[in-house]
Amino acid sequence: MIGKAEIAAMPAGSVLVNCARGALLDYDALCDALDSGHLFGAACDVFPDEPIPPGSRLLTTPNLVMTPHLAGASKETAMKAAAIVAADVARYVRGEPVAHLANPS
């Protein structure tokens, strides 16, 4: 987890980007570092609570860019995902092993 100590170890004026997982980053520590000016800026597209609750510090902290976690949400991605699911449903109906199964048990 990236918390107060890890952010403090970053050089003053750094920019922090989190596009991995919301739980990876202590968002209160991030807001503190942005409010104090230790971090120049930050960009995030994942959050501990989604949607971000009204009144969250994230909505008023300066130099913070927030976007929805939609990096792969193109029309082509949706079509490919639909084709993969349809092929696995067909395998299941035919009694064949399903190709993309996270938990086979």
C-alpha positions in Angstrom: 0.0 0.0 0.0 1.2 3.5 -0.8 0.7 5.6 2.4 2.0 8.7 4.1 5.6 7.4 4.4 5.8 6.3 0.8 4.4 9.5 -0.5 6.7 11.5 1.8 9.7 9.6 0.3 8.8 10.9 -3.1 10.7 14.0 -4.2 8.8 17.3 -3.6 6.9 18.3 -6.7 6.3 14.7 -7.9 3.1 13.5 -9.6 1.4 10.3 -8.4 -0.7 8.2 -10.8 -2.9 5.3 -9.6 -4.6 3.3 -12.3 -4.1 0.0 -10.7 -6.5 -0.6 -7.7 -8.2 1.7 -5.3 -7.1 -0.1 -2.2 -3.4 0.4 -3.3 -3.3 4.0 -2.2 -4.1 5.8 1.0 -6.3 8.6 -0.4 -6.2 10.6 2.8 -2.4 10.6 2.6 -2.7 11.6 -1.0 -5.0 14.5 -0.2 -2.7 15.6 2.6 0.3 15.6 0.3 -1.6 17.6 -2.4 -3.0 20.1 0.1 0.5 20.7 1.6 2.1 21.1 -1.8 4.5 18.1 -1.4 3.0 16.5 -4.5 2.6 18.7 -7.5 -0.3 16.7 -8.7 -2.0 13.3 -8.9 -4.2 11.4 -11.4 -6.5 8.5 -10.4 -9.0 6.4 -12.2 -9.6 3.9 -9.4 -10.9 4.7 -5.9 -11.6 2.9 -2.6 -15.3 3.6 -2.9 -17.1 4.0 -6.2 -18.9 6.1 -6.9 -17.0 8.6 -4.9 -19.2 9.7 -2.0 -20.5 13.3 -1.9 -18.4 15.2 0.5 -15.3 13.2 -0.2 -12.0 15.1 0.1 -11.2 13.8 -3.4 -13.8 16.2 -4.8 -12.1 19.3 -3.4 -8.4 18.5 -3.2 -6.4 20.7 -5.6 -4.3 19.4 -8.5 -6.1 16.0 -8.6 -7.4 14.7 -11.9 -9.9 11.9 -11.7 -11.3 9.8 -14.5 -13.5 6.7 -14.6 -11.6 3.4 -14.9 -12.5 2.9 -18.6 -9.2 2.3 -20.3 -10.4 -0.8 -22.2 -14.0 0.3 -22.7 -13.9 0.7 -26.5 -16.5 -0.7 -28.9 -13.9 -3.2 -30.1 -13.2 -4.4 -26.6 -16.9 -4.9 -25.9 -17.4 -6.9 -29.1 -14.4 -9.1 -28.3 -15.6 -9.7 -24.8 -19.1 -10.6 -26.1 -17.6 -13.1 -28.6 -15.5 -14.7 -25.9 -18.5 -15.1 -23.6 -20.7 -16.4 -26.5 -18.1 -19.0 -27.4 -17.8 -20.2 -23.8 -21.6 -20.5 -23.4 -21.6 -22.6 -26.6 -18.9 -24.8 -25.2 -20.9 -25.2 -21.9 -24.1 -26.1 -23.8 -22.2 -28.7 -25.9 -20.8 -30.2 -22.6 -17.2 -29.1 -23.5 -14.8 -27.6 -21.1 -15.2 -23.8 -20.8 -12.1 -22.0 -21.9 -12.3 -18.9 -19.7 -13.3 -20.0 -16.3 -11.7 -18.3 -13.2 -13.0 -20.8 -10.7 -13.6 -24.3 -12.2 -14.8 -25.8 -8.9 
